[in-house]
Amino acid sequence: MPAERKPIVMQTKKSSTIYENWKVYSRHDKLMFRCNEKKARWYLVRDLGKLAPEHGDRSIQLTFETKGNGHNEGDYMVEDRTNSCVGCNSTELLTMHHVVPDMYRRAMPLCIKSKSSRDILLLCKQCHHLYEDKATKLKKELALKYDCPLEGKGWIHNTENRQAKKAATALLRFSDRIPEERQQTLVQVVKAYQQAHMDQGQGDDDGGDSSNDRPTWSAVLEECSRLEDVYRGPDFVEHGTFVIQQLMNMDDGTVESATGMQRWPHLETFIKLWRQHFLDHVKPSFLSGRWTVDGEIYNH
């Protein structure tokens, strides 16, 4: 009969706490990484780890041999982090800021985007708002450089829908201010669309009264005002995905280093560009000195 499991007692998390600073040690007492309470509990309830009070509060020790050695001693990822803005040290209205915008990060190879926690930093809403203006400017520069708008590439514009939508919207909202002659022109645009696309199948020759099946003029205007005039085509690609694809293509696939590790030098430069941009514009006085532009990028 297996031994009775003892309940796991863990400190209660405060709702305002973002960094919980749980320390995770290897079987050989090496500090490997930090995590939150949820992740620590995940190891504990599966008997993959045990509480390790000898290493201090909020510490667990893994019970299995890991494939890697975790982060290097003294690395930013193994130090305690404070729940305050790295820009002004405020503890109010904190947000998780992605130094490398998520629109780009999510299109990167898994061995890079799974390492993203290094580039997620705390900013208060005010600092975040001030920096976002600068970040948006850089995104627009990248949109020009790689010839891909921020809204993506491959949109299809339906001119017929657009004309009917504009005419119906004008008649619904501004009919009392539109001259009679102009109103008639707009009405004809909507009626032409109605006859071409909305009357099909109305009033079949089954002996019924087709007039009862026809929508009212108000209903026609409402439906036309909601027409989709721009939609994603089969070749649509998001801006972030397009930029990352271009960068990866510049490396002709991957580059094998002496260790056999897959690398994308142009992606590395791109990530460092955003890290440096963050430092230059936020000037984060309360960010650890261990967080650097050249910090780890891959999760090999």
N, C-alpha and C positions, 0 to 999 in steps of 0.2 A: 504493500500500500504506500503510495507516494506521500512524502512529508507534506503537512498542511502548509499552504502558502500564507505567508504573513502579509498583511495589507501594506501597500507602499505609501509612506507618509511623505508628502511633498509640501513645500511652502506655497501658500496661496498667492496667486498672481494678482497684482493690482491692475485694474482695467486700463490705467493710464501708462502702464509699462509696456514698452515696445521691445527693448533689449532686456532679456532675462538672464543672460550671462551664465548659462549652465556650462560647466567645463566637462569635456569628454576626454577620458584618458584611455590609452591602450592597455593591454594586459601587462605591458612592461613599464607602466607608469609614465608614459610620455603623453604630454598634453597635445591632443591632436586637433581639436577644433572646439568652437563654442556653438551652442544651440539654444533653442527656447525650451520651455517646459514640456510642450506637446511632443517634441522630438525625443527629449529625455525619457518621457513616459513611454514612448513607443519602444525604446530599447528595453526598458525595465519590465514591462508587462509581457514581453516575449522572451524573457530570460537571456537577452542578448547583452545585458549590462546590469550592474548592481550599484547601489548607492556607495559612494566612496568618501565618507566623512573625513578620512585621513588627509584628503586633498582640499578640505574646506567645505563650506556650505555650497549647495547647488553643484555637486560634483558626482559624476558617475564613472565607472570603469567598465569597459567592454569586456565581455567574457569569451570573445573569439579572436582569432588572429585576423587582422585586417590585411587587405591586399596592398594598401599604401601606408605611408608613414604620417599622413596628415600634413598639416602646415609646419613650416620651419619654426624653430624656437625663436621668439622675438618678432614673429610676423604679426602684422596688423590683425589677422583673423583669429589669433589666439589671445588677444588682450581684452580686458573688460572694456565695455563701451558705455558711455553715459547716455541717459535718455534726455538729451537736449540738442538744440539746433547747433550744427557745426559752424554756422555763420555768425550767430549772435549769442548763443548759449541759452536762449529762451527754452523753457520747458512747457510752453503753452502752444496749443494748436499745431502739433508736430505732424509732418507728413513724411512718407518714405519716398525719397527722391532717387530716381534712376539716373545716374551720371551718364551712362550710355542709354539714350532713350529706348524705351521698350519696342518702338516701331522698328528699330534696327536690331536690337538684341535678339528678339524672338526669331529672326531669320538666320541667325548664325548657327554654326554646327553645335551639336549638343555638348561637345567637350569644352566649348567656350561659354555658351549661355547657361550651362549648369553651374558655372563659377560666378554667377552674377551677384551674389551676396556681397562681394567686395565692393561693388560699385553701386550699392544701395545705401544711401546716407540720409540722416535725419536733417530736415530743414523745417523751420516754422513756416506758416503760410505766407508771411510777409516776405521772408527771404526767398521762398520758393517762387512767389509771384514776380519779384524783381529779377530773378535769374531767368525765368521762363521767357521773358522778352528777349534776352540775349541768346538763349538756346533756339528760339524760333528763328532769329536772324541767321544763325548758322545752318539750320535746316533748310532755309530758303536758298542759301548759298550752295548747299549740296544739291538741291533740286535743280539749280541752273547748271552746276558742274556735270551732273550725270544725266541731264536732260530728262528728268522725270518729276512732274509736279508733286507736291505734297499730298494731293488728293488721289494720286495714283495715275497709271497710264492704261489706256484701253477702254475709256468710256465711249459709249455709243449714244449719239444725240438723235432723237426722233423728231424731225422738224414738224411733221404733221401733228403729232401729239402736242408739241410745244405751242404751235399756233392756236390749236383748239383750247388748250389750257389757259393761255393768256387771254383769249377772247372771253371765255366763260368766267374767268376770275374778274375781269374788268366789268362784265355785265352784272355780276353778283354784288360787287363792292361799290362800284362808282356809276351805276346806270343813271342816277339823278344828276350827274355832273357831265355826262357825255352827250355831245350834240346828237340830234336825232339821226342825221345822215351817217355818222360814225357808228351809232348803235346798230343800224341796219346792216352795216358792213360786218360788224362783229357777230351779229345773229346769223348771217349767212355762213360765216366760217364755222360756227358751232353746228349749224344744220347740215352742212356738207359732211362734217365728221360724223354726225349722228346717222345720216343716211348710209355712209360707207361702212361704219363699224358697229353701230348700236341698233339698227333696225333689222339686222339679219336674223331671220327666224321668227320675227314678230308677225303675228296674224297669218299663220299658215292656212292654206285652203282646206280647212276642215269644217267649214260652215260656221265657225265662231266669229265673234265680233272683234276684229283686229284692233279697233280703237280702244277697247278695254285693256288690251295688252300693252299698249304703248305707255312709256313713262311720261310723267308730266314734264312740262318745259323746265320747271324748277329742278326736278330730279336730274334732267339732262345736264343742266348747267353745273349742278353739284358734282355729278360724276366726271364731267370734263375738267372741272377745276382740280380734280385729284389725279389726273392722268400722269403717268410716269413718262417724262420726256428725256431723261438721261438715265442710263443704266449700264451696268458692267457688261462688257462684251466678253466673248470666249477667251480673248487674249489679255484680259485685264490683269494687271500686276500692281500690288501696293508699292508705294514709294520706298519704304524700308527694305522690302524684299528685293526690289530692283537694284538698289544701291549695293546691298550686300552681295548679290549675284555678280555684279560688275567687279567688285573688289576681289571676290574669289576667283573669277575668271582671269584676272590679272596675274594670279599666281599659277595659272595653268594647272589647276587642280590643287595639289598639295606639295609641300616641300618636305622632304625627309631629312631630318637632322642626323647628327652622328649617333643619336640614341634611338633612331627609328621613329621618333615622335612626329605626328602630323602637325604641320604648321601652315598658317596663312599669314605671311608677313604683312600684306596690305591690310588685312583685318586687324592685326596687332597695331599698326600705325593709326588706323581709324579709331580704335578704342582709346589709344593714348591721346589722340586729338581731342576727344571729348573729356578725358580726365584733365588734361591741361586747360581746356576751355573752362571747366568748372573751377579750377584753382584760380585762374586769371580773373574771373568775373565775380565769384562769390567771395574770394579771399577768406577762406574758412579758418579763422583764428582758433577755433575750438575743435578742429579736426586733428586726430592723432598724427604725429610726425611719421609714424610707421606706414601711413597710407600714402603711397607714392604713385606717380604716373607709370613707373616701371613695375608695379606690383604684378603678381601672377595673373595670367590670362586664361591658361588652359587647366582642365581638370583631367589630366592624364594619370 
